[in-house]
């Protein structure tokens, strides 16, 4: 089981790297869909079947349709896509990537991720059961959930306003 975990982990990281290096937005979105499927497979390996189903239905299904809708709604042509590149944008990307990796390393170290024996029966907690997910979502993580909902709504409204401005 540990070999499958690492297989899906490496596949997810490779697909994520391919997603952020693609120039075509639709191709990048399809690589992100593969990342979501790999994460769902890891949930299945951890016996969190509900989370795996939610991952496939919500993220690989609904969120990817939303991404593709926004990509097609924006309809960037070659001149506008070239305008989005430049040394300042690349420098900002490097800074943001460094901040992200620093946060990721800190989180992994503090969580003790590599101290847990993956695949052993002792580490199998019923974290993926519906009741536990609902309790955590609505008690502990309600504010981050609402913030994520608001950010998605703001992104949709922004895409519609950009498109409307371009059409008029």
C-alpha positions as CSV (number, residue, x, y, z in Angstrom):
1,X,0.0,0.0,0.0
2,X,2.9,2.4,0.7
3,X,4.2,1.8,-2.9
4,X,0.8,2.9,-4.3
5,X,0.8,6.0,-2.0
6,X,4.1,7.1,-3.3
7,X,3.1,6.3,-6.9
8,X,0.1,8.5,-6.6
9,X,2.1,11.2,-4.8
10,X,4.7,11.3,-7.5
11,X,2.1,11.3,-10.2
12,X,0.2,14.2,-8.5
13,X,3.4,16.3,-8.1
14,X,4.4,15.6,-11.7
15,X,0.9,16.5,-13.0
16,X,0.9,19.7,-10.9
17,X,4.3,20.7,-12.4
18,X,2.9,20.1,-15.9
19,X,-0.2,22.1,-15.0
20,X,1.8,25.2,-14.0
21,X,4.1,25.0,-17.0
22,X,1.5,24.7,-19.7
23,X,0.8,27.8,-21.8
24,X,-2.6,26.5,-22.9
25,X,-5.2,27.0,-20.1
26,X,-7.3,24.0,-21.1
27,X,-4.3,21.7,-21.0
28,X,-3.3,23.1,-17.6
29,X,-6.9,22.5,-16.3
30,X,-6.8,18.9,-17.5
31,X,-3.5,18.3,-15.7
32,X,-5.1,19.8,-12.5
33,X,-7.9,17.3,-13.0
34,X,-5.4,14.5,-12.9
35,X,-4.0,15.9,-9.7
36,X,-7.5,15.8,-8.2
37,X,-7.9,12.1,-9.2
38,X,-4.5,11.2,-7.7
39,X,-5.5,12.9,-4.4
40,X,-8.8,10.9,-4.5
41,X,-6.8,7.7,-5.0
42,X,-4.7,8.6,-1.9
43,X,-7.9,9.0,0.1
44,X,-9.1,5.6,-1.0
45,X,-5.7,4.2,0.2
46,X,-6.3,5.8,3.6
47,X,-9.9,4.3,3.6
48,X,-11.5,7.7,3.5
49,X,-14.0,6.7,0.9
50,X,-16.3,9.7,1.5
51,X,-13.5,12.2,1.0
52,X,-12.4,10.4,-2.2
53,X,-16.0,10.6,-3.6
54,X,-16.2,14.3,-2.6
55,X,-12.8,14.9,-4.2
56,X,-13.9,13.4,-7.5
57,X,-17.4,14.9,-7.5
58,X,-16.7,18.4,-6.2
59,X,-13.1,19.1,-7.3
60,X,-12.6,17.0,-10.4
61,X,-16.2,17.5,-11.5
62,X,-17.6,20.9,-10.5
63,X,-14.5,23.0,-9.8
64,X,-12.8,21.8,-13.1
65,X,-16.0,22.7,-15.0
66,X,-15.9,26.1,-13.4
67,X,-12.2,26.5,-14.3
68,X,-12.8,25.6,-17.9
69,X,-15.8,27.9,-18.0
70,X,-13.7,30.8,-16.8
71,X,-10.8,30.0,-19.2
72,X,-13.2,29.9,-22.1
73,X,-15.0,33.0,-20.9
74,X,-11.8,35.0,-20.8
75,X,-10.7,33.7,-24.2
76,X,-7.2,35.2,-24.1
77,X,-5.6,35.7,-27.5
78,X,-1.9,35.6,-28.3
79,X,-1.3,39.3,-27.8
80,X,-3.0,39.4,-24.5
81,X,-1.2,36.3,-23.3
82,X,2.1,37.8,-24.2
83,X,1.2,40.9,-22.3
84,X,0.9,38.8,-19.1
85,X,4.6,37.9,-19.3
86,X,7.6,39.9,-18.2
87,X,10.5,40.1,-15.7
88,X,8.3,41.5,-12.9
89,X,5.8,38.8,-13.2
90,X,8.5,36.1,-13.2
91,X,10.2,37.7,-10.2
92,X,6.8,37.8,-8.4
93,X,6.3,34.1,-9.3
94,X,9.7,33.1,-7.8
95,X,9.0,35.1,-4.6
96,X,5.5,33.5,-4.2
97,X,6.9,30.0,-5.0
98,X,9.6,30.5,-2.3
99,X,7.0,31.6,0.2
100,X,4.8,28.7,-0.6
101,X,7.6,26.2,-0.3
102,X,8.7,27.7,3.0
103,X,5.2,27.4,4.3
104,X,5.0,23.8,3.0
105,X,8.2,22.8,4.7
106,X,7.1,24.4,8.0
107,X,3.7,22.7,7.9
108,X,5.2,19.3,7.1
109,X,7.7,19.7,9.9
110,X,5.2,20.9,12.5
111,X,2.6,18.2,11.5
112,X,5.1,15.4,11.7
113,X,3.9,14.1,8.4
114,X,6.8,11.7,7.9
115,X,6.6,10.3,11.4
116,X,3.3,8.5,10.7
117,X,3.7,5.0,9.3
118,X,1.7,5.1,6.1
119,X,-0.4,2.1,5.4
120,X,-0.2,0.5,8.9
121,X,-3.4,-0.5,10.5
122,X,-2.7,1.6,13.6
123,X,-2.7,4.9,11.6
124,X,-6.1,4.2,10.0
125,X,-8.4,6.7,11.8
126,X,-12.1,7.1,10.8
127,X,-11.3,10.7,9.6
128,X,-13.1,10.2,6.2
129,X,-16.4,9.2,7.7
130,X,-19.3,11.6,6.9
131,X,-20.0,12.5,10.5
132,X,-16.4,13.4,11.4
133,X,-16.0,15.4,8.2
134,X,-19.3,17.3,8.9
135,X,-18.3,18.0,12.5
136,X,-14.9,19.3,11.6
137,X,-16.2,21.3,8.6
138,X,-19.0,23.1,10.5
139,X,-17.3,23.4,13.9
140,X,-13.6,23.8,13.4
141,X,-13.2,24.9,9.8
142,X,-16.3,27.0,9.2
143,X,-14.5,30.3,8.7
144,X,-11.9,29.0,6.2
145,X,-14.8,27.3,4.3
146,X,-16.7,30.5,4.1
147,X,-13.6,32.5,3.0
148,X,-13.0,30.0,0.2
149,X,-16.6,30.3,-0.9
150,X,-16.3,34.0,-1.0
151,X,-13.1,33.9,-3.0
152,X,-14.6,31.6,-5.5
153,X,-17.6,33.9,-5.9
154,X,-15.3,36.9,-6.3
155,X,-13.3,35.1,-9.0
156,X,-16.6,34.3,-10.9
157,X,-17.8,37.9,-10.6
158,X,-14.4,39.2,-11.8
159,X,-14.4,36.9,-14.8
160,X,-17.9,38.0,-15.8
161,X,-17.0,41.7,-15.4
162,X,-13.8,41.4,-17.5
163,X,-15.7,39.6,-20.2
164,X,-18.6,42.1,-20.1
165,X,-16.2,45.0,-20.4
166,X,-14.4,43.4,-23.3
167,X,-17.7,42.8,-25.2
168,X,-19.0,46.4,-24.8
